[in-house]
Amino acid sequence: MAIFTRDYPIPVRTPLGAWLLGALLGSAFLLRAAYGLFLPNALLIPDAGSFNLIAWSVATEGQYSIDGHPTAVRPPSYVLFLAAIYKVAGYHFRAARLAQAVMGLGLVLLLMGIARELGWSPRTVWAVGWMAAFYPFFIYYDAQLIADAYLTFWHTAALFAAILWGRQLSSNPRAIGTGLAFAVLCLIKSIYVPLYALILALEAYKSISSKQEPFPWKAWLAAGVAFLIPLLLWAWRNERVLGQFLLDSHGGRTSVETIVLHDHVKDGSFPEFWKTSAIRQAVEALPEQQQDAAYFRVTKNFIRENPGLYAKQSLVRLKDFWRFYPRQDIQFRESKSLITWLSLLTEPVLILLGFFALALSWRQWRTLYPFYATILLTTAVYALTTGQMRYRLPLMPILILFTAYGLFSTQHPSPDH
């Protein structure tokens, strides 16, 4: 709690300050736990099935497999987290939801820590905490047995680690911590590998251009090695078991679904169409890694033959990624009208004010560039591929941070602070 004990009008070390932080974290946990326990003890989102099967296989048999067949259809980071819960608590989905509720508290503390590290006012720090605690879609995804909430936590943790390392580039522990945090993140979603490469390159540039100290070779190399070792070990495992050096084997199927069969996804007919799809039937007898490669070839051929259509679809996906309301052609367990109203009450404020405040802070780009870079990268990737609101969840902590920043901008120190 040290990050909350300095220069605060209500320090945590005082009884009132500790009570306020306890109320914040207690409220965040109770909301997440109550919702998670309210839901039926079942898998509620289609993607949860594969995560669950692999995690249970790891927990019970020590095998990273589905139905006895080795797999890389899901990267290991979230699967191993879920397997550890099953190993300790047994095959109970609600135990996993409670563990993710605790993880949700960690996200709240991370965001408050980032605001504190950036030197923002005490009111901003507390506003960040309360907004993160009550943001409805953090609560929603903390109760789902898919990787989204876990990804959001580690995306935020990796950005925080990068900021801390940028403050002290010669620190080996900070460099190693940044590398490991990004390794965990990229073993959930490999799309963030370019983000880490950019951070390594820019931190090297900042150090060389400052000419104030010798270039911190040891720290820079430590950051790279700490990042590469977990990824290489996983890719080598896949080469040994599956015969191909890769991080996951589900991107090809996803690309066919969201690009080649874009219209079927948008009109809700994809599940039925896919059962008898000629594309699926042509490759389903192949081994997993060969299926993935075959699906990618289909997608590449589609883009090559239909560049104008692909560009048009990408604009639709871009709109869907940043829109303020969920799809209206599907039903939600919690009621479509409730989810829609929650979206309309939160998303426009966080997105519009968050981006406005990001623009206000541009003179601090040397510190804040990881935020800008990850927003651009994530938006580009999902505009070109899947384009669903759900996939912007890792960006919402950034927009919460900067919404609070914008609300209390007059209380912040100058950008040169």
C-alpha positions in Angstrom: 0.0 0.0 0.0 3.0 2.3 -0.1 1.9 3.9 -3.3 -1.1 5.4 -1.4 0.8 6.8 1.6 2.5 9.9 0.4 1.2 13.4 -0.2 -2.4 12.4 0.2 -5.0 14.6 2.1 -6.3 11.4 3.6 -3.3 9.0 3.9 -4.1 5.3 4.0 -2.0 5.0 7.1 -4.7 6.9 9.0 -7.8 5.2 10.2 -10.1 7.2 7.8 -7.8 6.7 4.8 -7.6 2.9 5.5 -11.4 2.8 5.9 -11.9 4.5 2.6 -9.6 2.2 0.7 -11.2 -0.8 2.5 -14.6 0.5 1.4 -13.4 0.9 -2.2 -11.9 -2.6 -2.4 -14.7 -4.2 -0.4 -17.3 -2.8 -2.7 -15.4 -3.9 -5.8 -15.0 -7.4 -4.5 -18.6 -7.7 -3.2 -20.0 -6.6 -6.6 -17.9 -9.1 -8.5 -18.4 -12.0 -6.1 -22.2 -11.4 -5.9 -22.6 -11.4 -9.6 -20.3 -14.4 -10.1 -22.1 -16.4 -7.5 -25.5 -15.3 -8.9 -24.7 -16.8 -12.3 -25.4 -20.5 -12.8 -22.5 -22.9 -12.3 -22.0 -23.4 -16.0 -20.0 -22.1 -18.9 -21.9 -19.2 -20.4 -19.8 -18.0 -23.3 -18.8 -20.3 -26.2 -15.1 -19.6 -26.0 -15.1 -20.8 -22.4 -15.4 -24.4 -23.5 -11.9 -24.7 -24.9 -10.2 -22.9 -22.0 -12.1 -25.1 -19.6 -11.3 -28.4 -21.3 -7.5 -27.7 -21.5 -7.4 -26.3 -17.9 -9.1 -29.4 -16.5 -6.8 -31.7 -18.4 -3.8 -29.8 -17.0 -5.2 -29.9 -13.5 -6.1 -33.6 -13.5 -3.7 -35.3 -15.9 -0.8 -32.8 -16.3 -1.5 -32.7 -20.1 -2.1 -29.6 -22.2 -4.7 -31.3 -24.4 -8.3 -31.5 -25.5 -9.8 -35.0 -25.5 -6.4 -36.5 -25.1 -4.9 -34.7 -28.1 -2.1 -32.2 -27.5 -3.2 -28.7 -28.5 -2.0 -25.1 -28.9 -5.5 -23.7 -29.7 -5.2 -21.5 -26.6 -2.0 -19.9 -25.4 -1.0 -21.1 -21.9 -1.2 -18.0 -19.7 -4.9 -18.0 -18.8 -5.3 -21.7 -19.1 -2.6 -22.3 -16.4 -4.3 -19.7 -14.2 -7.6 -21.6 -14.5 -5.9 -25.0 -14.0 -4.3 -23.8 -10.8 -7.7 -22.8 -9.4 -9.1 -26.3 -10.4 -6.2 -28.0 -8.8 -6.8 -26.2 -5.5 -10.6 -25.8 -5.4 -11.7 -28.7 -7.6 -13.9 -28.4 -10.7 -16.0 -25.5 -9.5 -16.7 -22.6 -11.9 -17.7 -20.3 -9.0 -14.4 -20.8 -7.4 -12.8 -19.5 -10.6 -15.1 -16.5 -10.6 -14.2 -15.7 -7.0 -10.5 -15.9 -7.9 -11.2 -13.5 -10.8 -13.1 -11.2 -8.4 -9.9 -10.9 -6.4 -8.0 -10.3 -9.6 -10.4 -7.5 -10.2 -9.3 -5.8 -7.0 -5.7 -6.1 -8.3 -6.8 -4.2 -11.4 -8.2 -1.4 -9.3 -5.0 -1.1 -7.3 -2.9 -1.1 -10.5 -4.8 1.7 -12.0 -4.6 3.8 -8.8 -0.9 3.0 -8.7 -0.4 4.2 -12.3 -2.3 7.5 -11.6 -0.1 7.9 -8.5 3.1 7.2 -10.4 2.2 9.8 -13.0 2.0 12.4 -10.3 -1.7 13.1 -10.7 -3.7 14.7 -8.0 -5.1 12.7 -5.0 -8.7 13.3 -6.2 -7.8 11.8 -9.6 -6.3 8.7 -8.0 -9.4 8.1 -6.0 -11.6 8.8 -9.0 -9.7 6.2 -11.0 -10.2 3.7 -8.2 -13.9 4.2 -7.8 -14.6 4.2 -11.6 -12.6 1.0 -12.0 -14.4 -0.6 -9.1 -17.9 0.1 -10.5 -17.3 -0.1 -14.2 -20.0 -2.6 -15.2 -18.1 -4.5 -17.9 -15.1 -5.2 -15.6 -17.6 -6.8 -13.2 -19.3 -8.7 -16.1 -16.1 -10.2 -17.5 -14.6 -11.0 -14.1 -17.4 -13.5 -13.9 -16.8 -15.2 -17.3 -14.4 -18.1 -17.7 -12.7 -16.6 -20.8 -9.4 -14.8 -21.0 -10.7 -11.2 -21.3 -10.6 -10.1 -17.7 -7.2 -11.8 -17.2 -5.9 -10.2 -20.4 -7.1 -6.8 -19.1 -5.3 -7.2 -15.8 -2.0 -8.2 -17.4 -2.2 -5.6 -20.1 -2.5 -3.0 -17.4 0.2 -4.6 -15.3 2.6 -4.6 -18.3 1.9 -1.0 -19.1 2.5 0.0 -15.5 5.8 -2.0 -15.5 6.9 -0.2 -18.7 6.2 3.2 -17.0 8.2 2.2 -13.9 11.1 1.0 -16.0 11.0 4.1 -18.1 11.6 6.1 -14.9 14.8 4.2 -14.1 16.1 2.5 -17.2 19.3 1.2 -15.5 17.2 -0.8 -13.0 17.6 -4.5 -13.8 14.7 -5.6 -11.6 12.4 -3.2 -13.3 13.6 -4.3 -16.7 13.1 -8.0 -15.8 9.7 -7.2 -14.4 8.6 -5.5 -17.6 9.8 -8.3 -19.7 8.0 -10.9 -17.6 4.8 -8.9 -17.5 4.8 -8.6 -21.3 5.6 -12.3 -21.6 2.5 -13.2 -19.6 0.5 -10.8 -21.7 1.7 -12.1 -25.0 1.0 -15.7 -23.9 -2.6 -14.6 -23.7 -2.7 -12.5 -27.0 0.3 -12.6 -29.3 -0.8 -9.4 -30.9 1.1 -7.5 -28.2 4.5 -8.8 -29.3 5.0 -5.7 -31.6 4.0 -3.4 -28.7 6.9 -4.8 -26.6 9.3 -4.5 -29.5 8.3 -0.9 -29.8 8.8 -0.2 -26.1 12.3 -1.8 -26.2 13.2 0.3 -29.2 11.9 3.6 -27.8 13.5 3.0 -24.4 16.8 2.4 -26.2 16.3 5.6 -28.2 15.4 7.6 -25.1 18.5 6.4 -23.3 20.8 7.1 -26.2 19.4 10.5 -27.1 19.5 11.8 -23.5 23.3 11.3 -23.3 23.1 11.8 -19.5 24.2 8.3 -18.6 25.9 5.3 -20.3 23.4 3.1 -22.3 22.0 0.5 -19.8 22.9 -2.5 -21.8 22.4 -5.0 -19.0 18.9 -3.8 -18.2 17.9 -3.6 -21.8 19.1 -7.1 -22.5 17.5 -8.4 -19.3 14.2 -6.9 -20.4 14.5 -8.7 -23.8 15.7 -12.1 -22.3 13.0 -12.1 -19.6 10.4 -11.6 -22.3 11.8 -14.1 -24.8 12.4 -17.1 -22.6 8.8 -17.9 -21.8 7.6 -17.4 -25.4 10.4 -19.5 -26.8 9.8 -22.3 -24.3 6.1 -22.4 -25.3 6.9 -22.3 -29.0 9.5 -25.0 -28.7 7.0 -27.2 -26.9 4.6 -26.7 -29.8 7.3 -27.6 -32.3 8.1 -30.8 -30.3 4.5 -31.8 -29.8 2.7 -30.5 -32.9 5.5 -30.2 -35.3 5.3 -26.4 -35.8 7.0 -23.4 -34.0 4.0 -21.3 -33.0 2.3 -19.5 -30.1 -1.2 -20.6 -30.8 -3.2 -22.4 -33.5 -6.7 -20.7 -33.5 -6.0 -17.5 -35.5 -6.7 -19.1 -38.9 -10.2 -20.3 -37.9 -10.9 -16.9 -36.4 -9.8 -15.1 -39.6 -12.1 -17.2 -41.7 -15.0 -16.6 -39.4 -14.6 -12.9 -39.1 -13.2 -12.0 -42.6 -14.3 -14.6 -45.2 -17.6 -15.2 -43.5 -18.0 -11.6 -42.3 -21.7 -11.3 -43.4 -22.7 -14.5 -41.7 -21.2 -13.2 -38.4 -23.0 -9.9 -38.7 -26.4 -11.4 -39.5 -26.1 -14.1 -36.8 -26.3 -17.0 -39.2 -22.6 -18.1 -38.7 -23.2 -21.0 -36.2 -25.6 -22.8 -38.5 -23.7 -22.0 -41.7 -20.4 -23.3 -40.2 -21.8 -26.7 -39.5 -22.0 -27.5 -43.2 -19.4 -25.0 -44.6 -17.3 -26.3 -47.5 -14.3 -24.5 -46.0 -14.6 -26.4 -42.7 -15.2 -29.8 -44.4 -12.2 -29.3 -46.6 -9.8 -29.1 -43.7 -11.4 -30.6 -40.6 -9.6 -34.0 -41.1 -6.2 -32.3 -40.9 -4.1 -32.0 -37.8 -4.7 -28.9 -35.7 -1.7 -26.9 -36.9 -2.3 -27.7 -40.5 -5.9 -26.7 -40.2 -4.7 -23.3 -38.9 -2.4 -22.9 -41.8 -5.1 -23.9 -44.3 -7.6 -21.4 -42.8 -5.0 -18.6 -43.1 -4.5 -19.5 -46.8 -8.2 -19.2 -47.4 -8.3 -15.8 -45.7 -5.3 -14.5 -47.6 -6.8 -15.6 -50.9 -10.1 -13.9 -50.0 -8.3 -10.6 -49.2 -6.2 -10.8 -52.3 -9.2 -11.4 -54.5 -11.5 -8.9 -52.7 -9.4 -5.9 -51.5 -12.2 -3.4 -51.8 -14.7 -5.6 -50.0 -12.1 -6.3 -47.3 -11.5 -2.6 -46.8 -15.2 -1.9 -46.5 -15.6 -4.8 -44.0 -12.7 -3.4 -42.0 -14.4 0.0 -41.7 -17.5 -1.8 -40.3 -15.3 -3.7 -37.8 -13.7 -0.4 -36.8 -17.1 1.1 -36.1 -18.2 -2.0 -34.2 -15.0 -2.0 -32.1 -15.6 1.6 -30.8 -19.4 1.8 -30.8 -21.3 2.7 -27.7 -23.9 -0.1 -27.5 -23.8 -3.9 -28.0 -25.3 -5.8 -30.9 -29.1 -5.7 -30.9 -29.6 -8.9 -32.8 -28.6 -11.2 -29.9 -30.0 -11.9 -26.5 -28.2 -11.5 -23.1 -28.9 -13.5 -20.0 -29.0 -10.2 -18.0 -31.5 -8.7 -20.6 -30.6 -6.9 -23.7 -32.1 -3.6 -22.6 -30.1 -3.6 -19.3 -26.8 -4.2 -21.1 -27.6 -1.6 -23.7 -28.4 1.0 -21.0 -25.3 0.2 -19.0 -23.3 0.7 -22.2 -24.9 4.0 -23.1 -24.4 5.3 -19.6 -20.7 4.5 -19.5 -19.1 4.0 -22.9 -19.7 7.5 -24.4 -18.4 9.3 -21.3 -15.3 7.1 -21.0 -14.4 7.0 -24.7 -15.1 10.7 -25.5 -13.7 12.2 -22.4 -10.9 9.7 -22.2 -9.7 10.5 -25.7 -10.0 14.2 -25.1 -7.8 14.0 -22.0 -5.3 11.8 -23.9 -5.0 14.7 -26.4 -4.5 17.1 -23.5 -1.6 15.1 -22.2 0.3 14.8 -25.5 3.3 16.8 -24.2 4.0 13.9 -21.8 4.4 11.4 -24.7 7.8 10.2 -23.5 6.1 8.7 -20.5 2.6 8.0 -21.9 3.6 6.6 -25.4 2.8 3.0 -24.3 -0.8 4.0 -23.9 -1.0 5.7 -27.3 0.8 2.8 -29.0 -1.4 0.1 -27.5 -4.6 1.9 -28.4 -3.5 2.3 -32.0 -2.2 -1.3 -32.2 -5.3 -2.9 -30.6 -7.7 -0.9 -32.7 -5.8 -1.7 -36.0 -5.7 -5.4 -35.3 -9.3 -5.8 -34.4 -10.5 -3.5 -37.3 -8.7 -5.8 -39.6 -9.9 -9.0 -38.0 -12.8 -9.4 -35.5 -14.1 -5.9 -34.6 -16.3 -6.6 -31.5 -16.8 -4.4 -28.5 -15.6 -7.1 -26.2 -12.1 -6.9 -27.5 -11.6 -3.3 -26.5 -11.9 -4.3 -22.8 -8.1 -4.1 -22.3 -8.2 -0.5 -23.5 -10.9 0.6 -21.0 -8.5 0.9 -18.0 -6.6 3.5 -20.1 -9.8 5.4 -20.8 -10.8 5.3 -17.2 -7.4 6.7 -16.2 -7.7 9.6 -18.6 -11.4 10.3 -18.0 -10.4 10.9 -14.3 -7.4 12.9 -15.5 -9.7 15.1 -17.6 -12.2 15.6 -14.8 -9.5 17.0 -12.5 -7.1 18.4 -15.1 -6.8 21.8 -13.3 -5.4 20.1 -10.2 -2.5 18.3 -12.0 1.1 19.6 -12.1 2.5 20.9 -15.4 3.4 18.4 -18.1 7.1 19.1 -17.2 6.6 17.9 -13.6 
